[in-house]
Amino acid sequence: MRVAVTRYLDARAQHRQGSPPPVLVLADRCQTWRTLPYAGGLLDQPEALMQQLDVALGARDAWLYQQKHAAPDAAS
């Protein structure tokens, strides 16, 4: 999952076409809308899905942090 998210973000940064991993889309929507994927509370959600969402958001956040704090000469 981390690799798929990182590859997508790298491609997007280089202005290449590509579809984001579906779990990243779902995680982003859940975060934006401040909701859970399924009805009910946190304990009603599938554990595997919640872990995938967490990994996808963590990979995205790590990639964004790396881009923001990269040395100027390392960006080229």
C-alpha positions in Angstrom: 0.0 0.0 0.0 2.8 2.5 0.9 4.5 1.8 -2.4 1.3 2.4 -4.4 0.6 5.7 -2.6 4.2 6.9 -3.0 4.3 5.9 -6.7 1.1 7.8 -7.3 2.3 10.9 -5.5 5.6 10.8 -7.3 3.9 10.6 -10.7 1.5 13.4 -9.8 4.4 15.6 -8.7 5.9 15.0 -12.2 2.6 15.9 -13.8 2.0 12.4 -15.1 -1.4 10.9 -15.4 -2.5 8.2 -13.1 -5.3 7.1 -10.8 -4.8 7.2 -7.1 -5.1 3.9 -5.2 -8.8 3.5 -4.2 -8.0 3.2 -0.5 -6.2 6.6 -0.7 -9.3 8.1 -2.2 -11.5 6.6 0.5 -9.2 7.7 3.3 -9.0 11.2 1.9 -12.8 11.4 1.7 -13.3 10.0 5.2 -10.8 12.6 6.5 -12.3 15.5 4.5 -15.8 14.6 5.5 -14.9 13.6 9.0 -16.8 10.3 8.7 -16.2 6.6 8.9 -16.5 4.4 5.8 -19.5 2.4 7.1 -22.4 3.2 9.3 -21.8 2.9 13.0 -19.0 3.7 15.3 -15.3 3.0 15.1 -15.7 -0.6 16.5 -18.2 -1.3 13.8 -15.7 -0.7 11.0 -13.7 -3.6 9.4 -10.3 -3.7 11.1 -8.4 -4.5 8.0 -10.0 -1.5 6.1 -9.2 0.9 9.0 -5.6 -0.3 9.0 -5.3 0.2 5.2 -6.8 3.7 5.5 -4.3 4.5 8.2 -1.3 3.2 6.2 -2.5 5.2 3.1 -2.8 8.4 5.0 0.5 7.8 6.8 2.3 7.2 3.5 0.8 10.4 2.0 1.7 12.4 5.1 5.3 11.0 5.1 5.7 11.8 1.4 4.4 15.4 1.8 6.7 15.9 4.8 9.7 14.7 2.8 8.8 17.0 -0.1 8.4 20.0 2.2 11.7 19.4 4.1 13.8 18.2 1.2 17.0 20.0 0.6 16.8 22.4 -2.4 19.5 20.6 -4.4 17.8 17.2 -3.7 14.6 18.3 -5.3 16.1 18.3 -8.8 
